[in-house]
């Protein structure tokens, strides 16, 4: 082989080595990039301050709570993605991670794409789980599954889950017991799904609400929800500011026969007429509505309640200012006062438009 051939062969080998080195360096750089964005799993021991992880969390990260009693936690502005949510869960699929008593068990502020799974929260004072926003809709795409909240009492809302200014919230396969205010307190909440949820109260003084819907809410879907026990109102829709004892529309009594005279043959004396004056006009319209003229739009739009069981509540449903509300394929058992009521709508808002379809109301011994 000539010297020219030797030189050409050496140059070819050198070129191959350089190309191989370039490919190796490129692959190493790519590996470094992947590693810097790789999702992490953080195992939390009882007593650890797991709220301190907040600034570190990126899409796909998981917080795994080991067995034992854990401290409450608050997170602000953590965000996953639709494909890679941030997950907070127990270590075992068949066990719940317990969070100790405090003002709130878990609080998410301005958070997005977060999934919460398999938590047990006992004896919170304000709420078991709080989801809120500093700007309307800043908290969104929150998924809560397999959560048990027991015994909430002492501060303000006293709710199992308190959602404020939240969009796209899902609550599934969860149970709420003895929440003195409401199991689900939903305010300024849109695109909500509640499915396979149990609500129970055996408090001596009862719980105020099973479900409380307050403020401007739109696109709410409840399916297969069980509400039972000592509860004053099973579900309140758009009537938060109204007195539950004042009705602007017909109330359906639990026992209609008790509202009729015992002896129909005896005429019932008519009440004495009350003279009206310009200073004291007779009107069934609330003064605020009469003075303001035009009414504001309904507070709650497009809410569906399907396959509900409401057992033992004083009143199953109350409706204030709402439109597009449907109660369907549901069963109401042993209401002690009324099946449903229509309190005065909040100031200057229009009243209720509700559809009832294929429901059963029954009384059992």
SEZAPA-407620 format. One line per field, with one value per residue (C-alpha): x, y, z; chain; residue number from 0; residue in one letter. Coordinates in steps of 0.2 Angstrom, whole numbers, always signed. Example, Ala and Ser with C-alpha at 12.3 -4.5 7.8 and 13.67 -1.06 7.14 Angstrom:
X	[+62 / +68];
Y	[-22 / -5];
Z	[+39 / +36];
tivo	[A / A];
ronu	[0 / 1];
zakol	[a / s];
//
This chain:
X	[+0 / +7 / +9 / -5 / -17 / -10 / -14 / -31 / -35 / -29 / -40 / -55 / -52 / -50 / -66 / -76 / -68 / -73 / -91 / -92 / -86 / -98 / -113 / -108 / -106 / -123 / -131 / -123 / -130 / -147 / -146 / -142 / -157 / -169 / -162 / -165 / -183 / -186 / -201 / -196 / -205 / -203 / -207 / -213 / -211 / -223 / -218 / -209 / -212 / -218 / -225 / -207 / -207 / -218 / -205 / -196 / -212 / -213 / -225 / -226 / -219 / -226 / -228 / -230 / -235 / -228 / -238 / -241 / -248 / -243 / -243 / -255 / -248 / -251 / -245 / -246 / -244 / -238 / -243 / -242 / -249 / -264 / -253 / -242 / -251 / -243 / -249 / -251 / -255 / -253 / -239 / -251 / -267 / -277 / -272 / -276 / -262 / -268 / -266 / -267 / -280 / -277 / -286 / -285 / -278 / -272 / -273 / -270 / -269 / -267 / -263 / -266 / -266 / -265 / -272 / -275 / -277 / -281 / -280 / -288 / -291 / -299 / -304 / -300 / -307 / -311 / -310 / -302 / -296 / -296 / -294 / -294 / -287 / -280 / -286 / -303 / -299 / -281 / -284 / -290 / -289 / -289 / -293 / -298 / -301 / -303 / -302 / -311 / -314 / -321 / -327 / -325 / -330 / -325 / -320 / -330 / -336 / -333 / -333 / -326 / -320 / -320 / -318 / -317 / -315 / -310 / -312 / -313 / -313 / -317 / -322 / -324 / -325 / -324 / -333 / -337 / -343 / -349 / -345 / -354 / -356 / -356 / -348 / -345 / -345 / -343 / -341 / -338 / -334 / -336 / -335 / -337 / -339 / -344 / -346 / -348 / -348 / -355 / -360 / -366 / -369 / -374 / -370 / -382 / -386 / -385 / -375 / -381 / -379 / -374 / -369 / -369 / -367 / -364 / -361 / -359 / -357 / -359 / -358 / -360 / -363 / -367 / -370 / -372 / -371 / -377 / -383 / -389 / -392 / -394 / -393 / -404 / -403 / -397 / -392 / -393 / -392 / -390 / -399 / -384 / -389 / -407 / -416 / -421 / -437 / -443 / -451 / -455 / -463 / -473 / -465 / -469 / -474 / -467 / -485 / -498 / -512 / -506 / -508 / -527 / -541 / -545 / -564 / -567 / -585 / -581 / -577 / -561 / -563 / -554 / -541 / -546 / -541 / -526 / -528 / -514 / -506 / -493 / -480 / -484 / -488 / -493 / -482 / -475 / -459 / -444 / -441 / -423 / -430 / -445 / -434 / -420 / -431 / -421 / -415 / -397 / -394 / -396 / -381 / -380 / -382 / -383 / -382 / -387 / -391 / -393 / -395 / -395 / -401 / -406 / -411 / -417 / -413 / -425 / -427 / -419 / -416 / -418 / -417 / -413 / -406 / -403 / -407 / -405 / -405 / -411 / -415 / -417 / -418 / -415 / -423 / -429 / -432 / -440 / -439 / -444 / -450 / -451 / -445 / -439 / -441 / -438 / -431 / -430 / -416 / -401 / -403 / -409 / -405 / -419 / -427 / -426 / -429 / -429 / -434 / -439 / -438 / -441 / -438 / -446 / -451 / -455 / -458 / -452 / -455];
Y	[+0 / +17 / +32 / +40 / +26 / +25 / +44 / +42 / +28 / +37 / +52 / +41 / +33 / +50 / +57 / +42 / +45 / +63 / +59 / +46 / +58 / +71 / +59 / +53 / +71 / +76 / +61 / +65 / +83 / +76 / +65 / +80 / +90 / +75 / +72 / +91 / +90 / +72 / +70 / +66 / +55 / +62 / +50 / +60 / +53 / +57 / +74 / +80 / +98 / +92 / +109 / +115 / +105 / +117 / +128 / +112 / +103 / +102 / +92 / +74 / +75 / +64 / +67 / +50 / +50 / +35 / +27 / +37 / +54 / +68 / +87 / +98 / +107 / +122 / +124 / +140 / +141 / +123 / +117 / +101 / +98 / +88 / +74 / +75 / +81 / +84 / +70 / +69 / +52 / +38 / +25 / +10 / +8 / +0 / +13 / +31 / +43 / +52 / +71 / +78 / +91 / +109 / +124 / +115 / +98 / +102 / +119 / +123 / +141 / +146 / +128 / +119 / +101 / +93 / +76 / +71 / +53 / +42 / +55 / +54 / +71 / +72 / +86 / +101 / +117 / +126 / +113 / +96 / +102 / +120 / +125 / +144 / +157 / +175 / +178 / +171 / +154 / +153 / +136 / +124 / +106 / +99 / +80 / +73 / +54 / +42 / +55 / +53 / +69 / +66 / +79 / +98 / +111 / +127 / +140 / +149 / +137 / +121 / +111 / +94 / +102 / +121 / +127 / +145 / +153 / +136 / +129 / +111 / +102 / +84 / +75 / +56 / +40 / +51 / +51 / +66 / +63 / +76 / +92 / +105 / +117 / +108 / +92 / +102 / +121 / +127 / +145 / +153 / +136 / +131 / +114 / +103 / +84 / +75 / +56 / +42 / +53 / +49 / +62 / +58 / +67 / +60 / +76 / +80 / +97 / +91 / +98 / +113 / +107 / +92 / +102 / +121 / +130 / +149 / +163 / +162 / +144 / +136 / +118 / +107 / +88 / +77 / +59 / +45 / +55 / +48 / +61 / +54 / +58 / +73 / +87 / +102 / +104 / +91 / +103 / +122 / +130 / +148 / +152 / +155 / +173 / +169 / +164 / +145 / +150 / +163 / +157 / +168 / +153 / +137 / +125 / +107 / +100 / +83 / +78 / +88 / +82 / +91 / +107 / +105 / +108 / +93 / +95 / +101 / +104 / +119 / +135 / +143 / +161 / +173 / +184 / +202 / +214 / +225 / +242 / +247 / +264 / +273 / +272 / +253 / +245 / +227 / +217 / +200 / +206 / +209 / +228 / +227 / +219 / +231 / +247 / +241 / +236 / +225 / +209 / +202 / +185 / +169 / +165 / +146 / +140 / +122 / +111 / +92 / +81 / +63 / +47 / +55 / +47 / +60 / +51 / +59 / +78 / +91 / +97 / +88 / +103 / +122 / +134 / +152 / +160 / +147 / +142 / +126 / +115 / +97 / +84 / +67 / +49 / +53 / +46 / +56 / +47 / +53 / +72 / +79 / +96 / +99 / +90 / +106 / +125 / +141 / +154 / +172 / +174 / +184 / +203 / +208 / +191 / +182 / +167 / +148 / +138 / +119 / +103 / +87 / +71 / +53 / +55 / +46 / +53 / +40 / +39 / +23 / +17];
Z	[+0 / -5 / +7 / -1 / +3 / +21 / +24 / +16 / +28 / +43 / +39 / +37 / +54 / +62 / +54 / +61 / +78 / +78 / +72 / +86 / +99 / +93 / +94 / +111 / +117 / +110 / +118 / +135 / +133 / +129 / +144 / +155 / +148 / +151 / +169 / +174 / +170 / +176 / +188 / +206 / +219 / +237 / +251 / +266 / +284 / +298 / +305 / +290 / +283 / +266 / +262 / +260 / +244 / +235 / +226 / +220 / +212 / +193 / +182 / +185 / +203 / +216 / +235 / +244 / +262 / +271 / +285 / +301 / +306 / +295 / +297 / +287 / +272 / +261 / +243 / +232 / +213 / +210 / +193 / +183 / +166 / +159 / +155 / +170 / +185 / +202 / +213 / +232 / +238 / +251 / +249 / +247 / +236 / +250 / +264 / +267 / +273 / +289 / +291 / +309 / +315 / +311 / +303 / +286 / +282 / +264 / +256 / +238 / +232 / +214 / +209 / +193 / +187 / +204 / +209 / +227 / +232 / +247 / +262 / +279 / +287 / +304 / +316 / +305 / +311 / +294 / +281 / +277 / +259 / +254 / +235 / +233 / +221 / +223 / +205 / +199 / +191 / +196 / +204 / +190 / +185 / +203 / +205 / +222 / +224 / +238 / +252 / +269 / +279 / +297 / +309 / +304 / +316 / +324 / +311 / +297 / +283 / +293 / +277 / +271 / +254 / +252 / +234 / +231 / +213 / +206 / +188 / +183 / +199 / +201 / +217 / +216 / +227 / +243 / +260 / +272 / +289 / +302 / +294 / +304 / +290 / +273 / +266 / +250 / +250 / +232 / +229 / +212 / +205 / +187 / +178 / +193 / +193 / +209 / +208 / +219 / +235 / +252 / +265 / +282 / +298 / +315 / +325 / +339 / +332 / +314 / +299 / +290 / +273 / +263 / +247 / +248 / +231 / +233 / +221 / +202 / +197 / +180 / +174 / +189 / +188 / +203 / +200 / +212 / +228 / +245 / +258 / +274 / +293 / +303 / +290 / +289 / +270 / +258 / +244 / +243 / +226 / +224 / +241 / +253 / +258 / +260 / +276 / +275 / +285 / +273 / +257 / +241 / +232 / +236 / +248 / +246 / +264 / +269 / +275 / +264 / +274 / +290 / +281 / +278 / +290 / +301 / +298 / +280 / +283 / +295 / +285 / +289 / +294 / +282 / +290 / +293 / +279 / +283 / +275 / +264 / +264 / +253 / +266 / +268 / +252 / +251 / +239 / +238 / +230 / +241 / +243 / +235 / +219 / +218 / +220 / +208 / +194 / +182 / +190 / +189 / +180 / +190 / +201 / +197 / +179 / +172 / +187 / +186 / +201 / +195 / +205 / +222 / +238 / +251 / +267 / +283 / +279 / +286 / +268 / +253 / +241 / +242 / +227 / +227 / +211 / +198 / +180 / +171 / +186 / +184 / +198 / +190 / +194 / +213 / +228 / +244 / +259 / +275 / +274 / +291 / +285 / +266 / +250 / +243 / +246 / +237 / +249 / +243 / +230 / +235 / +232 / +215 / +207 / +197 / +205 / +202 / +186 / +191 / +182 / +191 / +181 / +187 / +205 / +220 / +237 / +250 / +269 / +278 / +296];
tivo	[A / A / A / A / A / A / A / A / A / A / A / A / A / A / A / A / A / A / A / A / A / A / A / A / A / A / A / A / A / A / A / A / A / A / A / A / A / A / A / A / A / A / A / A / A / A / A / A / A / A / A / A / A / A / A / A / A / A / A / A / A / A / A / A / A / A / A / A / A / A / A / A / A / A / A / A / A / A / A / A / A / A / A / A / A / A / A / A / A / A / A / A / A / A / A / A / A / A / A / A / A / A / A / A / A / A / A / A / A / A / A / A / A / A / A / A / A / A / A / A / A / A / A / A / A / A / A / A / A / A / A / A / A / A / A / A / A / A / A / A / A / A / A / A / A / A / A / A / A / A / A / A / A / A / A / A / A / A / A / A / A / A / A / A / A / A / A / A / A / A / A / A / A / A / A / A / A / A / A / A / A / A / A / A / A / A / A / A / A / A / A / A / A / A / A / A / A / A / A / A / A / A / A / A / A / A / A / A / A / A / A / A / A / A / A / A / A / A / A / A / A / A / A / A / A / A / A / A / A / A / A / A / A / A / A / A / A / A / A / A / A / A / A / A / A / A / A / A / A / A / A / A / A / A / A / A / A / A / A / A / A / A / A / A / A / A / A / A / A / A / A / A / A / A / A / A / A / A / A / A / A / A / A / A / A / A / A / A / A / A / A / A / A / A / A / A / A / A / A / A / A / A / A / A / A / A / A / A / A / A / A / A / A / A / A / A / A / A / A / A / A / A / A / A / A / A / A / A / A / A / A / A / A / A / A / A / A / A / A / A / A / A / A / A / A / A / A / A / A / A / A / A / A / A / A / A / A / A / A / A / A / A / A / A / A];
ronu	[0 / 1 / 2 / 3 / 4 / 5 / 6 / 7 / 8 / 9 / 10 / 11 / 12 / 13 / 14 / 15 / 16 / 17 / 18 / 19 / 20 / 21 / 22 / 23 / 24 / 25 / 26 / 27 / 28 / 29 / 30 / 31 / 32 / 33 / 34 / 35 / 36 / 37 / 38 / 39 / 40 / 41 / 42 / 43 / 44 / 45 / 46 / 47 / 48 / 49 / 50 / 51 / 52 / 53 / 54 / 55 / 56 / 57 / 58 / 59 / 60 / 61 / 62 / 63 / 64 / 65 / 66 / 67 / 68 / 69 / 70 / 71 / 72 / 73 / 74 / 75 / 76 / 77 / 78 / 79 / 80 / 81 / 82 / 83 / 84 / 85 / 86 / 87 / 88 / 89 / 90 / 91 / 92 / 93 / 94 / 95 / 96 / 97 / 98 / 99 / 100 / 101 / 102 / 103 / 104 / 105 / 106 / 107 / 108 / 109 / 110 / 111 / 112 / 113 / 114 / 115 / 116 / 117 / 118 / 119 / 120 / 121 / 122 / 123 / 124 / 125 / 126 / 127 / 128 / 129 / 130 / 131 / 132 / 133 / 134 / 135 / 136 / 137 / 138 / 139 / 140 / 141 / 142 / 143 / 144 / 145 / 146 / 147 / 148 / 149 / 150 / 151 / 152 / 153 / 154 / 155 / 156 / 157 / 158 / 159 / 160 / 161 / 162 / 163 / 164 / 165 / 166 / 167 / 168 / 169 / 170 / 171 / 172 / 173 / 174 / 175 / 176 / 177 / 178 / 179 / 180 / 181 / 182 / 183 / 184 / 185 / 186 / 187 / 188 / 189 / 190 / 191 / 192 / 193 / 194 / 195 / 196 / 197 / 198 / 199 / 200 / 201 / 202 / 203 / 204 / 205 / 206 / 207 / 208 / 209 / 210 / 211 / 212 / 213 / 214 / 215 / 216 / 217 / 218 / 219 / 220 / 221 / 222 / 223 / 224 / 225 / 226 / 227 / 228 / 229 / 230 / 231 / 232 / 233 / 234 / 235 / 236 / 237 / 238 / 239 / 240 / 241 / 242 / 243 / 244 / 245 / 246 / 247 / 248 / 249 / 250 / 251 / 252 / 253 / 254 / 255 / 256 / 257 / 258 / 259 / 260 / 261 / 262 / 263 / 264 / 265 / 266 / 267 / 268 / 269 / 270 / 271 / 272 / 273 / 274 / 275 / 276 / 277 / 278 / 279 / 280 / 281 / 282 / 283 / 284 / 285 / 286 / 287 / 288 / 289 / 290 / 291 / 292 / 293 / 294 / 295 / 296 / 297 / 298 / 299 / 300 / 301 / 302 / 303 / 304 / 305 / 306 / 307 / 308 / 309 / 310 / 311 / 312 / 313 / 314 / 315 / 316 / 317 / 318 / 319 / 320 / 321 / 322 / 323 / 324 / 325 / 326 / 327 / 328 / 329 / 330 / 331 / 332 / 333 / 334 / 335 / 336 / 337 / 338 / 339 / 340 / 341 / 342 / 343 / 344 / 345 / 346 / 347 / 348 / 349 / 350 / 351 / 352 / 353 / 354 / 355 / 356 / 357 / 358 / 359 / 360 / 361 / 362 / 363 / 364];
zakol	[x / x / x / x / x / x / x / x / x / x / x / x / x / x / x / x / x / x / x / x / x / x / x / x / x / x / x / x / x / x / x / x / x / x / x / x / x / x / x / x / x / x / x / x / x / x / x / x / x / x / x / x / x / x / x / x / x / x / x / x / x / x / x / x / x / x / x / x / x / x / x / x / x / x / x / x / x / x / x / x / x / x / x / x / x / x / x / x / x / x / x / x / x / x / x / x / x / x / x / x / x / x / x / x / x / x / x / x / x / x / x / x / x / x / x / x / x / x / x / x / x / x / x / x / x / x / x / x / x / x / x / x / x / x / x / x / x / x / x / x / x / x / x / x / x / x / x / x / x / x / x / x / x / x / x / x / x / x / x / x / x / x / x / x / x / x / x / x / x / x / x / x / x / x / x / x / x / x / x / x / x / x / x / x / x / x / x / x / x / x / x / x / x / x / x / x / x / x / x / x / x / x / x / x / x / x / x / x / x / x / x / x / x / x / x / x / x / x / x / x / x / x / x / x / x / x / x / x / x / x / x / x / x / x / x / x / x / x / x / x / x / x / x / x / x / x / x / x / x / x / x / x / x / x / x / x / x / x / x / x / x / x / x / x / x / x / x / x / x / x / x / x / x / x / x / x / x / x / x / x / x / x / x / x / x / x / x / x / x / x / x / x / x / x / x / x / x / x / x / x / x / x / x / x / x / x / x / x / x / x / x / x / x / x / x / x / x / x / x / x / x / x / x / x / x / x / x / x / x / x / x / x / x / x / x / x / x / x / x / x / x / x / x / x / x / x / x / x / x / x / x / x / x / x / x / x / x / x / x / x / x / x / x / x / x];
//
